[in-house]
Amino acid sequence: LHLKEIFEDTDKTHIKLVLNPDKLSLAESIRILNALQDININLNQIICNKMQTDSSRADIDKTFVNTPILNFPNSKTPLIGINNLQQFLKMNDDQMEKQLNN
């Protein structure tokens, strides 16, 4: 198989786009979405990174209407090192699990 055929095969490839909840990140994500659509590659999920309680997802929801969206909460500490990452995941496990089951 050619690489393009593998990327077009939704059973073999899942594309997840990570973006931050700001206008620049959204604009870049729209460019990526359009480029993927131009080459017949599907986007499977949006991951909103660094979401805070006051972050708005309205523009993201309007742009990616038929794509599942997962909110990944902002970390108060840098996620550098396995211990910090494990602690962050443990603190946010319930919130992430709830989103994945909806």
C-alpha positions as CSV (number, residue, x, y, z in Angstrom):
1,L,0.0,0.0,0.0
2,H,1.0,3.6,-0.6
3,L,1.3,5.8,2.4
4,K,-1.7,8.0,1.2
5,E,-3.9,4.9,1.1
6,I,-3.0,4.0,4.7
7,F,-3.9,7.6,5.8
8,E,-7.2,7.4,3.9
9,D,-8.1,4.1,5.5
10,T,-10.2,5.0,8.6
11,D,-9.6,1.5,10.0
12,K,-5.9,2.0,10.0
13,T,-5.5,5.7,10.7
14,H,-7.0,8.0,13.3
15,I,-6.1,11.7,13.0
16,K,-6.5,13.7,16.2
17,L,-5.9,17.5,16.0
18,V,-4.7,19.2,19.2
19,L,-5.4,22.9,19.5
20,N,-5.4,25.6,22.2
21,P,-8.6,27.6,22.9
22,D,-7.3,30.8,21.2
23,K,-8.0,32.4,17.8
24,L,-4.5,31.8,16.3
25,S,-4.6,28.1,17.2
26,L,-8.1,27.8,15.7
27,A,-7.1,29.5,12.5
28,E,-4.1,27.1,12.1
29,S,-6.4,24.2,12.9
30,I,-8.9,25.3,10.2
31,R,-6.0,25.4,7.7
32,I,-5.0,21.9,8.7
33,L,-8.6,20.6,8.4
34,N,-8.9,22.1,4.9
35,A,-5.5,20.6,3.8
36,L,-6.6,17.2,5.1
37,Q,-9.9,17.4,3.3
38,D,-8.1,18.4,0.1
39,I,-6.2,15.1,0.2
40,N,-9.2,13.0,1.4
41,I,-8.0,12.3,4.9
42,N,-10.5,12.4,7.7
43,L,-10.1,14.1,11.0
44,N,-11.3,11.8,13.8
45,Q,-11.1,14.0,16.9
46,I,-10.3,17.4,18.3
47,I,-8.4,17.8,21.5
48,C,-8.8,21.2,23.2
49,N,-5.6,21.6,25.1
50,K,-5.1,23.9,28.1
51,M,-8.8,24.4,28.7
52,Q,-9.6,26.6,31.7
53,T,-12.9,27.1,33.5
54,D,-13.3,30.4,31.6
55,S,-12.2,29.1,28.2
56,S,-14.9,29.2,25.5
57,R,-15.3,26.4,23.0
58,A,-18.0,28.1,21.0
59,D,-15.9,28.9,17.9
60,I,-14.3,25.5,18.0
61,D,-17.7,23.8,18.2
62,K,-19.0,25.8,15.3
63,T,-16.0,24.9,13.2
64,F,-15.8,21.2,13.9
65,V,-19.5,20.4,14.0
66,N,-19.3,16.7,13.2
67,T,-16.0,15.9,14.9
68,P,-15.8,14.6,18.5
69,I,-14.1,17.1,20.9
70,L,-12.2,16.3,24.0
71,N,-11.3,19.0,26.6
72,F,-7.9,18.5,28.1
73,P,-7.6,20.8,31.2
74,N,-4.9,23.3,31.8
75,S,-2.1,22.3,34.2
76,K,-1.1,24.7,37.0
77,T,2.4,23.2,36.8
78,P,4.5,22.3,33.8
79,L,4.0,18.8,32.6
80,I,7.7,18.0,32.5
81,G,8.7,14.6,33.7
82,I,6.8,11.4,34.2
83,N,5.9,12.1,37.8
84,N,4.2,15.4,37.0
85,L,2.4,13.9,34.1
86,Q,1.2,10.9,36.2
87,Q,0.0,13.3,39.0
88,F,-1.8,15.5,36.5
89,L,-3.6,12.4,34.9
90,K,-4.6,11.1,38.3
91,M,-6.0,14.5,39.3
92,N,-8.0,14.7,36.1
93,D,-9.0,11.1,35.6
94,D,-12.7,11.5,36.5
95,Q,-13.1,14.5,34.2
96,M,-11.4,12.7,31.3
97,E,-13.3,9.5,31.8
98,K,-16.6,11.3,31.9
99,Q,-15.9,12.9,28.5
100,L,-14.7,9.7,26.9
101,N,-17.9,7.9,28.0
102,N,-20.3,10.5,26.5
